[in-house]
Amino acid sequence: MSEFFTAGETQALREHGIVVFADRVLIDAQPPMSDARIAEVAAACEGPLPSELLDLWRLTAGGELAYDLRAQMDGNEEALSWSELFYDGSDQYRDLQGWIEHEQECAQEAAAEDGATWNGKLRYLPIGGFEYCDRIYVAVEPGPRAGGVVAWKQGLPGWTHTLQQDGIATIAPDLHSAFAALCLETDPEEDQDSTGLRVLEYLDERVSDHGMPQALADRVAAFYRRALVDWRGPLEAGTLTGSPNLASLALQHAVAQDDAALVRRLAALGVRFDAPLRGSAQPLDVALMQHAYAAAEALLEAGAPVSPTAIHRFDREPPSGLVARLLAQGAVADALGVARCVACGSPEAARLVAQACGEGIAQAYAEVRDSMATRYQEDLRRVRSGKLGHYLGADGLAARVANLRGFSL
């Protein structure tokens, strides 16, 4: 299982649904897959199953992973959800046979559309992912790509900064390397939004409800946290720009914490601020969407690109000075920008945007205002009737309606 654990500990962990594969922890681990079932899966594939996949399935037929994974897809920086290993007898989103049959149907349909005859064998075998929106495949075709691990992510056309069509990316040349790419971007012992919190909660439950020794749980937690990515060391050493992935994590942290000083340190090192940081969104747009206004000011100081629709990103009261700087550095002034500032409670910022719009803004704003207020009012009605949950809540929605109805140019 791992040199980190003794044979006795390995057996005890197995009894608590925990196994280690390629130095990564799986929880809620299922029993091994039988040789007969492995043979059935292999018969559905064009080439042999990779030895690493056989090792995994002979350890566990499936379970949960709680790590971070990223890939570039269609120019976007995408977070991938590989939180599940598919296994037989699971629910519909994790059922191995169900996903195999899905791929067989897709292959049959694709062949028919091309006027070809499908040979009935899969070239890519689905082994994990998250529900229906993210999937991980192993290449099971003869040739140089055999054993490679590929990710698929569902596109969301029309959603801002998301993939506009389904995306595909190669994760690694083999399964062991793919597991090595799984990491912890934030420490679950310090960040309540960390992906790794799931493992710590699982361990706590096994200790409190199932008799797992606390000392053993602590050893698992320590082993698990070895996947934590360290960008602070390279930052202190001044070598951060040598690793774009680490620089990106440092920048994500700066934005998440609204840490202007860290943004300035990154700028001084030469970290780029013109590449996608989340989806297709560049750092400044991410900062605006996360209300990290101090970080946004620092990004502007460092010359970060300003998208034309930057003012549309506000969802909390924007400072007038920040709005003025955005306008001066390329943000487009339009009626939607005015309405966003009004709805978020900054009439001063709204007037700055309106002044930059020129003639006809009063009528254009009135049309956008009425449409936006109507949507908020309908959401408010549904929240009050218990038919909708909304991040603003009833009071927040009511405030936005009042802001829009009470402002005039």
Secondary structure, DSSP 8 states (H G I E B T S, - for coil): --TTS-HHHHHHHHHTTEEEETTEEEES------HHHHHHHHHTBSS---HHHHHHHHH-S-EE---B-EEEETTEEEE----EE--TTS-TTT-HHHHHHHHHHHHHHHHHHTT----S-BSEEEEEEETTTEEEEEE-SSSTTTT-EEEEE---TTSTTS-SS-EEEEEESSHHHHHHH-BBSS-TTT-TT-TTHHHHHHHHHHHHHH---HHHHHHHHHHHGGGB---HHHHHHT-GGG-HHHHHHHHHHHHHTT-HHHHHHHHHHT--SSS-SBBTB-HHHHHHHTT-HHHHHHHHHTT----TTGGGG--S---HHHHHHHHHTT----HHHHHHHHHTT-HHHHHHHHHHH-TTHHHHHHHHHHHHHHHHHHHHHHHHTTS---TTHHHHHHHHHHHHHH---
